[in-house]
Amino acid sequence: MRAAAPTRGARTTVRSIDEKTYWDYLGASPHAGYQQSPQWGRARSREWHPELVGWYRQDGTLTGVALIRTRDLPLLHRSFAIVPQGPVLDWEHGDLPELLEALRAYARTRHIFTLVVVPPLSLRGWGPATVKAALAEPGTTLWSQVAPDREDPIGRRASEALAQAGWHHLPQGGVLDSTQPLFNVWIPLRGRTEEQVLAGMTRAWRKNIRKAERDGVVVVKGTREDLPAVQRLYTETAERQGFETHPLEYFEAMWDALAGEQPGRFHLHLALHDGDLLAANGTAQAGGHAQGIFAANGSLKRRIKASNAVYAEIIRQARADGADDLDIGGVAESLEADGPEAGLLLFKADMGGEVREYVGGWELVLSPLLHAVFTRLLSLYSRARHLTDRVPRTIRGRKWW
């Protein structure tokens, strides 16, 4: 896409921004996330065109930033755009109607027909005790049936501003892939010692950490040379738990973009036992927010609790890096105690994690006709991919020569 001229709201200009200025703002924001880092934009550049933009007042003050990822429609020179975990604005005090209008104007100059934002904000949260009580309550199947332990006025303010500006709330799925879950689990770290974080875990969780250490599990930092083994372990995990895997190139692009010199941090932790790779986790940090990118756990030697050991080390690392909180990944929207993901939810709650419901994805349609075409193509693509995903599962258990 060709560079566009700056666009203005009544008092705000949105324009391209250099990487250093961008990081200076991102690193100081309480709403930072690795998916809004320039490095992550480069990691996904085979699929998306990344662009860094900033919101400027007339006096030159920078009031927000965003990594916008665009994908062109063939031959039409029109683009679909998404801002994952962003934009990074002053959602609490900023003039949201003004900021959103400036973004709308900028999108028009970039010939964007549909723009999706996924603000890094929550609406409400449930502590670990509430989560476990909900799982044990017969008939409780949805988070909406459980009274939250806290409400987040910032997320509510953002949702109301987006709705009033003509944005539409998106259902999960479709353009919102697995990296944009609606419910995530966080472990607060700010102002807490390691002993206090461990005390927030169940007694069984702490016992399993000690058991892994006694049984000889060693957690080490991984290198790029470990990525083929990590990808195989991740694929095994995906097949067992029923989610989509990633090719080796995905992990290599992640490493090349995030593991070098940059203002953020990236760590690959491996849990080993007698030379066997049992668990692997990737974690990225931007500003004070550390976040799990992926978690892989094999079926081998499950009894020695390698997952507990690797998460204990991730918590230590995040605290050493000065993180205020650690996002350990998404959980299902269902609360059924016998559901396929109930075990993962309980595992994270026993770790002391609190569940947060995000504001989700919001869509601004600037060209209804192109949006309708794109939505149709996306639906056809999703069905085709679902069919091709089913074929290997059908033939995996048989021998084909």
N, C-alpha and C positions, 0 to 999 in steps of 0.2 A: 504494500500500500504506500502511496506517496505521502510525504509529510504534509500535515494540514496546518493552516494558520491557527493561532490561538483563538479560542472562543470565550465569550464573556457572558456571565450572568449580569445582574445589575451592578454587582461590586466584585465579582470573582472571575479570574481567568484560569482556564484549564489549558495546559500546554505541556509539551515534552520536557523532560527533566534529565539532568545528567545523573550518573549512577552514584557519585559521592554524595551529592545533595539529597538524593533519594534515600540513601542509607542513613544519613544523619537524622532524617525525620523518622524513618521506620524503626531504627534502633532505639529511639527514645519514646516510642508510642506504646501505651499499654495494650494496644490492639494488634501488635505485630504478629506475624505468622510466617513460617518458612515459604508457604505458597505465594506470598507476596514479595519474596526476595528476587532480585535480578538473576541470581544464580539458578533458582528454580525455573524461571522463565527460559533460561538457556537450556536447562535439562529437558524441557518439553518442546523445544523449538522445532523438532522434526515434525510435530503435529500441529503446532500453533505458532503464530507470529507474535512475539512479546513486544510490548511497548510500555515504557515508564512515563507516567504523567504526574503532574502536580497541580494542586489548586493554589492559586495566588490571589491575595487581595490586591487592591489598587496601590497600596503602599509597599508592595513587594513581599509581604509576609507569606510564608508557605504555611498553608492550613490543612494539607492532606496530600496523600500520595496513593497511587494505584498502579499495579502491574496489570495491564489489560492484555488478554490473550485473544487473538482474532484468528478466524478461519474463513477463507474466501469461498464463495459459491463459484463453481467453474463458469468462466466466460462472462459473468455478470458484473464483476468488479464490485460486488457487494459482500459484506462480511457479517458473520455471526461473532459475537464477542462475549467473553466471560471474565469476571474478576473474582477468582477463587480466594476465599478468606479475605475479602476486601469489598470496597476500598477501605483504606486506613485513614479515617477521619476523626475529628473530635465529635464523636457521636453523642457525647454527654452534654456539651455546651454549644456546639457549633450551630450555625444557621442552616439547618438541614434542607429546608426548601430551596435556599439559594445555592447550596452545594450540589444538590441533585439536579437543579435546572442547568447549572453550568456543565455537569456531566452529560445531560441530555443534548445540549447544544454541541458539545465536542463530538459526541457520537455521530451526530448528523453530518458534521464536516468530514468524518472518517468513513462515510457511506456504510455505516453499521445499520443493519435492518432489525436486529434483535440484540439487546444487551442484557446479560444476566449478572447480577452481583450476589455474593454470598457473604454478607457481613459477619465478622468474627465475634458475634455477640450472642449472649444467651438470654432466654426469657425467664427461665425458672430452673431450680436445682433441687435434687434430692440427695441427702446424705446417705452414707452406707447403711446405717441402721434402718432407715426408711425403705431403702431398696430391698434389703433382705426381708423385712416384714411384708412388703408388697408381694414378693415372690412366694412367701408362705401363706398368703391369703387366698383361699379358694374363690374363684370367680373374678379375680383381678387379672386382666389380660392386657390393659393399655395404661400408659403413663397418665393419660387424662383422668383415670379413675383414682389416682393417688394424689393426695394433697401435697404440694411442694413444701420443702423446708424454707425456701426463700424465693422471692420474686426479684427480677432484675429490671429496674426502671429504665436503664439505658437501652436494653434490647426492646422494651416496649415502646420507648420514644422513637427509636429507629423504624420499627415496623409501622407505626402510625404515620410517620413522615413519608415512607415509601408508598404506602397505600394512598395517601392524600395526593401524592405527586403522579399517580397513575400507573404505578408498578403493580404487578400481579404476583401473588405468592405461588411458588411452584411446588407441585408434588415431588416426592423423592423419586429417583430413577430418571431415565431420559438423559438430559444433559448434566444432571447432577450425579456424577459417578461416585464410586465407592470412597473417594477421597473427600467427599463433602457430606458426611453422615449428619443426620438431624440430632442424634443423641450421642454425646461424647462423655468420657469419664476423665475427670481431672483429679490430680493429687496436689493440694496446695502445699507450697514449699516456703513461701516468704515468711520470715520470722520464726521458722520452726527448725530445731536442731534435728540431726539424723535420728537421735533417740526418740524425739517426739513424733517423727514421721513413722518410725517403726512401731511406736506405741499405738498408732492409729490403725495398725493391721491387727487381724485376729491372732490369737495365740497359735493357732494351727499354721498360719502363714509364716510367722516368725520361726516356728519349729521347722518348717520345710526349708527355709533359708539355711538354717544350721545343718539340717540333714544333708543338703546338697554339698555343703562345704566338707562335712565329715566323709561323704562318699567319694570325694575327689573331684567334684565338678570345679573347673577353673574357667573364669570369665576373662577373656582377653579382648584387646582391640583388634578388629579385622583390618585387612588391607585389600587393595584392588584385586590381588591374586586370589582372594577368598571368594570373590563374587560368583564364579560358577557353582561352587558348593552351596553358597547361600541361595542362589536361584533354584537349585534342585530341591533344597529343603523347603523353600517357599512354595514351590509347585506341589510338593507332597502335602503341605498344610492346606493349600487351596483345594486340592482334590478331596481331602478328608472333610473339610468344613463347607465345601460347596460354594466358594467364591472364585472370582476370575483371577488367574495368575498373570504374571508379566514375563516377557522374554528377558534373556540375559542383557540385551542392549539397554533395557530400561534401567537396570541396576548399574550398568556401566555409565550411562549418561548421568544418573543421580550422583555417582561417585565423582565423576569428572567435574561436575558443576559445583558440588557442595563441599567436597573434602579438601579443596585447596585453600589458599589464603583468601579469606573473606571476612567481613565484619561479623557474620553469624558463626554458628558452630555446627559441626556434624560429627556423629560418632556411630561406628558400627561395632556392636558388642556381640561376641561369639561365646557360647557356653560349650565347653569341650569336656569330654570324659574319655580317658585312655585313647585319645586321638580321634574319637567320634564327635562330629558336630551335632549337637542335640538341639540348640536353639540359636537364633540370630535375630537381632533387633537393630533397626536403623532409627536414629533420633536426630532431629534438627532443631536448632534454636535461633530465633530472631528476637532481638530485644530481650525481654524477660520471660518469654514464652517458649518452653521446650515442648516438642511434640513428636510422638512416635510416627514414623513414616510407614514402617512395615514391621511385622512380627511373624517369625517362622518358628514352628515347633514340630519336631519330628515325632514319629511313633516309637522310636527306639529308646529304651531305658527310661520310660516315663516315670517309673517309681522313684527315681533319684532326684526329681524336682528341679531340673535344670532351669525351667522357666522362672521359678521363684528366685533362683540365684542371679539370673541375668537382669531381672527387674530391680533387684536390690542394688546392683551395680549401676544401673541406669539412674536410679534415684540419687545415689552418691555423686555420680558425674554431673547431673543437672544442678545439684546444690553447689558443687565446686565451681560450676560455670556461672553461678549467680542467678539461676532461674527463679522466678517468682512462683511458677506453677509448672506442672508436667501433665500434658495431655496424653493419656495412654490409649487413645483410640476410641472408635465408635462401638456402639452396642445397638441391638435391634429395637424397633419400636414396640415389639411385643413383650409382654411381661409374663407369658405363660410359663409356669414352673417346669412343665415337661416339654417345652419348646426346644428347638435345636440349639439356640444360643443362650439358653438360661445358664448353662455352666460357665460360659465366658463372662456373663454379667456378674455371677456370684464370685468368680475368681477375682474380678476387678474390685467388687465391693469389699471383699475380704482383705484386699490390699489397702483399703482405706480410701478408695476412690469415691468421689461424688459425681452423680450423673447430672449433666447439664443439657437442657433442651435448647438448641440454637434457634435463631430467627429463621434459618433456612435460606433458600434461594428465592430471589425476586427478579422478575422479568419485565423489561420495558420493550414493547413492540413499536418500532418506528416505521415499519413497512408491513402492514397486515398481509399483503399478497405474498411477498417473499417469505414472510414468517410461516404462512400456511404451507408453502412449498417445502421449506426446510423441515418443518415439523413432520410432514408426510414422509420425506426421505429418511428422517431420523427413525421414525416408526418402522419403516421397511428394513432399515439397516439393523435395528435392534432385534426384529424377528428373525432375520437371516442369521445374525450372530448367535441367537439362542438355538437355532436349528443346528448350526455347525458345532456348537458347544455340546449338544446332546449326542451327536454321532460318536465322538470318541468314547463317551461314557457307555454307549451301547456296545461297542466292540472291544472295550478294554479287557473284559473278562474272557475273551475268546482268542484262540490262536488263528492268525491270518498269515498265510505264507505268500 
